[in-house]
């Protein structure tokens, strides 16, 4: 029996979605529209090129439409929402939700596509772009409060250093944004 088995009995798996204030990604609509524009541009380019070459056929149009839909699925970011004790990512195909107040691991993966991977005591996992946290202070506050609770109660077993790096990254980016807005940033 693990220490988390007792948590399973005492705490509900997921807190009520509408318990307390929630926060969402403010820029998600713009990113979704951008993904849609890219997919539409690809579709129109393929169809116009095929039409100009005289090879446009209904079955080819279906292929071009399928390719454009796949591009949209790849480019459309998940919508991130958070509240007291929970965080949720909702993509077109799946919704993932976890308890931020029962985090077990926090991992940051660098590279071209930076990702933050969170896992809670129930095994639920959420992966998100750290840029979403930088651009949405309310989301960050919910995640940070839950992570501090996890750290203080001892459920956070792996990822304290990754969490500290994430805090430094968000604080650094926030400070740069404040300097930019106030005109104090050097050219």
N, C-alpha and C positions, 0 to 999 in steps of 0.2 A: 504494500500500500504506500503510495507516494504522498508527500505533503499536499499535493494538489487534489487528491481524492476527497479530502475533507472540504476543500474549497468548492468542489462540485456539488456537494450536498447543501452547503450553506448559501451559496450564491447562485442566482439563476445564470444560465449559460450566457445569455446576452441581456444587458439592461434594456429597459424600455426605450425605444427609439426616440420618443418625444418627451423623455423626462429631462427637463431643463433646457437651456438654450443650446441650439445647434449651430454649426458653421459649415459652409460649403465653399468649394473652390469658386472664387469670383470670376475667374478667367476661363472656366470650362466651356462656356457657350462659344466664346471667341475661338478657342482651339478646335472645338467640334466643327464650327463653321469653316474654319481653315482646312480641316481634313476633308470636308464635303466639297469645298472648292477645288482642292487638288484632285479628288476623284472625278469630279465633273470635267475638269480640264483634261485629264487623261482620256476620259470617255469621248469627249468631243474631238480631241486630236486623233484618236484611233479611228473613229467613225469617219471624220472628214478625210483622213489620209486614205482609208479604204475606199471611200466613195470616189475620191479623185483618181485613184488607180483603177476604178471600175470593177473592183472585186468585192464590193459590199454585198453580202447575202444575209438573210435572217439568222442563220446559224452563226455567222461571224459576229453579227451584232450582239448575240447572246454571249459569246465568248468575251467580247470587249466589255459588256456590261458586268459580267462576272469578275473580270480583272479589276475593273473600277471599284466594284463592291469590296473586293478583297483589300484593295489599297485603302479604302475608307476604314475598314475594320482594323487594319494595322495602324493607321495614323490617328484614329479617334482615341483620345485619352480617356481613362476611366474617370468618372465623377467621384470626387472624394468628399465625404461628409463626416463630421465628427460631433460628438456630444459628450456630456459628462460620463466618462468611463467606457466609451466605445469609439471606434473608427470604422468607416465603411468605404469600400471602393466598389463602384458599380460601372461595369463596362457594358457593351451592347449584348454580350453573351453570358455574363455571370456577375453575381454580386458576392463580395467577400466582406465579412464583418468580424471584428475581434474586440475583446475587452482590453482597453489600454491600462486599466487598473490592475490587470493580472498578466502583464507582459512577462514572458520567460526569456525571450531572446530579442535582441536588436542587432541587426547586421547592416552595415553600409558597404555597398559594392561600388567601386569606382569604375573608371573607364569612360568610354564614349557616352554610354547611357547610364548615368548614375542612378542607383536604386537604394531605397531603404526597405529592408525586409523585417517585418515584425511578426512575432509568434506569441500567442497567449497560452495560458495554462491548459486550455481545452484543445489545443492543437490547431486552432484556426490561424491562418496566415494571411497577411496583407502585404503587398509590395507596392511601393509608390515612389514617385520622383521627388527628391528633396526640394526641387524648385517650387513644387506646390506648397510646401510648408513655408518657404521663404516668402512667397507671394501672398500668402493668406495667414496673417498673424493669428486670427481667431482659431483656425485649424491647428496651428502650432501650439497655442495655449492649451487646447484640449488634450493634445497628444503629450505635451510636456507635463501637464498636471497628472495624467494617468501614469506616465513613466516614473515620475517622482514617487507616486503612491506605490508602484510596483517595487521600486528600489527600497523604499522605507519599510515595506512589509516583508521584503526578502524573496519575493517571487522572481525577480529579475536575476536569473542565474548567469546569463551570458550576454555580454554586450554593453557593460557599463562604460568601457572606453569608447565604443562606437557611439553610444548615446552622448558622451561628452564631446566627441568630435562633431556630432550633428548639432549640438547646442552651440558650439563655437562657430560652426559654419552659418547657422541661421542668424546668430548675433552679428557676425561679421557682415553678412549680406544686408541685414537690416540697418546697420550703422552706415554702410556705403549708400544705401538708398536715402537715408536721412541727410547725409552730406550732399548727395546729388540734388535733392529737393531744395535744400537750404542754400545751395550755391557755394558751399565750402570745399567741394571736391577740386583738387588740382587738375589742370588739363593734362 
